[in-house]
Structure formats: C-alpha cells, structure tokens
Amino acid sequence: MQLAKAFGAEVTAVCSTGNVDAARALGADHVIDYTKDDFTHNGQHYDLIMAANGDHALAEYQRALSPHGTYVMTGGSAKQMFQAMLLGPWISRTGSQKMGNLMAKPSKQDLVFLRELLEAGKVVPVIDRCYPLSAVAEALRYLEAGHAKGKVVITVDHQ
C-alpha cells in the first residue's frame, strides 16, 4: 500500500474491522471492512488488485477488475494459488485483463529505490512483534494464528 501511494496511486484497502485504522494510517484513500462489505460485489472496478490473503475465487476478482485491470496474487490458500497458476495465464491470453502470481526479482536498482523511500519516510516498516532466535517456534505459532498486524521479526544476538 505504501509503495502504491509513493507512486501516486489511489488505494483502496480491504481488511478486517480491527485493521481499518491501521490501513488509513498507512495511507489508504478508501478502506473496505470485509466483515461488512464484499468489494467484489460493490460495483466498483479496480485497475490493480493485489490479493495478499485472497478469500475469493478467481472469477470474483476478475469481476472486480476494470476491463484492462491486473490481478496479482501474493498469498492465499492452495486452491487460490492453483487457480491463479492454471487459470490466470489462460484468462490473460484470451482477454484484456491480466491475472497471475507475483514472482519478484528485485534488482540492485529496486533496492536502492526502496532504501531512498525508507530514508525519506515515504515507506515505514510495520513491525508487529520481535522474537529472539530462541523463540522461533513461538513466533511461527503467532504467525500461523493469522492475526499479525505487521511483520514478525526474529532477532539474532551477535555476542
């Protein structure tokens, strides 16, 4: 979301009730609480949908895309990954919408640009919790519970 805003995009965040304020604080122009509203049925069309924790079938995301929009899956269930990997390329070839997975290949130039955004305060890391290396199992249990509101960091003592 912060990167999209840094590039001047109008951002709509879709999150649970407990994350609405955080999404606004991170720069979302519009926030949809998925416990109350389904963005795939609200009549809006989006140029880009980044599904981090996808909860819809690929056809539902496709319906919410603008005619030349792009859907990118960055996380979700095995079923959703399977749909995106198998159906996404077919939909992309047969229509004007593009659908697929995110396979990032960062370059040195990308990392330098990201560093500049961080140094300028245009992108701020969101860290939920920090765990020492000895508590990795606890950190993984916390992540698996699905309630992290940012990154979970594992710290390493260098002594």
N, C-alpha and C positions, 0 to 999 in steps of 0.2 A: 504494500500500500504506500509506504513512504517513498519507494523508488518511483512509482507511478506519479505521485504528487510532485516529486522532484523534476519530472519530465513534463509537468503541466497538465496531467490528466485530471478529469473529473472522476472521482472514485466513489463507488457505492460498495460499502462493506456489508457482508451478510454474516451475522454472528448471533450467539445466544444472548438472552437478556443481560446476563452478568458481564458481557463484554462490550455492550453498546457504548458506554462511556469511554472505554479504552480505545475503541475504534475511532470515535470522534477525536480523542486526544492525539491519535496518530495521524489525523488529517483527513479522515473520510468526509466527503461532502454530504453523503447520504448514508444512512445506516438502516438496514432491514433486520429486524429481530426474527430469525427463522422459526422461533417458537410461536409466533403470532401470524406471520405472513410468509407466503411462499413466493420468492422472487421469480420463479419460472412460470407463475400463473398470474402475475400482476399486470400484464400487458406491456411492460417496458421491454426494450430491446437494448442489448449491450454490445459494444464493439469488441470487447475482450472480457472473457470470463476465465479467471484463474481459480480453479477448484482445488483448494488446499485440503479440505476434508469433505470431499464430494459426498452428497447424500441423495443424489438424483440419478436417474437413468440418463444415458447419453442423449436420448431423444428429448428429454425435458430441457437439458442445457441447450440443445440445438434450437428448440422453440424460443428460448430467451435471447438468442443471438440476433444481432442485426443481420441483414441479408449478406453482408460481406464480413461478418464478425469472425472472431477466432476464439476457440475454447482450448484451454491448456490445463491438463490435469497434473497437479503437483503432489497429490496424495489422495488417499481414499481406500476403499475396500478392494479386495482382489477381484471381485466381479466388475467393479468400475474400471480398474486397470485393464482387465481383459477386454471390456467393451471399447475403451479408448484405443488400445493397441490394435484390435482387429477391425472395428467399425470406423474408427477415426480416419485412417488413410482412405478408405473407400468413400466416405462422405466427402472428404477433402477433394478427391479426384472427380467426383460426379456432380459437385455443386460449387457454389461460390463461397461457402463457409469453410473454415479450416478447423480441424479438430485433431488433437493429439496429446502426447505427453511432453513434459519438459525434460529435456536432456541437456543440461547446462554444460558448456565447455568454456569456463572462464579463461580469459587471456590476461596477460600482464596489464594490458591497457584497461581492461574492465576493472581489475583490482585497484589500479591507480585511481581510476574514476570513482570507485566506491570509497576509497580512502579519502578523497577530496570531499565527497559528500558527508562523510562522517566528521571530518575535521571542521567543516563549515556548519555542522549541526543540522543539516538538511535530512539526515538519516540518523536516528538514535536507536541503538540496540535496546531491545526489550528483554530483560533477564528476569525470569520468574524466581528461580532458586539456584543456589550454588551448593554442590555437594563435594566433599573431599573424595579423592580417588578410592579410598577405603569403603565408601558408601555407594558405589556404582549400582549395586543391586537395589538399594532403596530408591535411587534416582530413576532407575528403569521402571520400578513399580509405580512411582509417581507419574511418569510419562504414560505408562500403559493405562492408567486410570482415566486419561483423556481430559484432564482439567487444567493443564499447564496454560498460563496466560502469557507466555513468552518462552524464551529459550531456557533450557536447563543446562547449567554449566558444571563441568567436572573440573575441579582444581587439583593441581599436582604440586605437592610440596617439593621444592628442589634442594632440600637440605640433605 
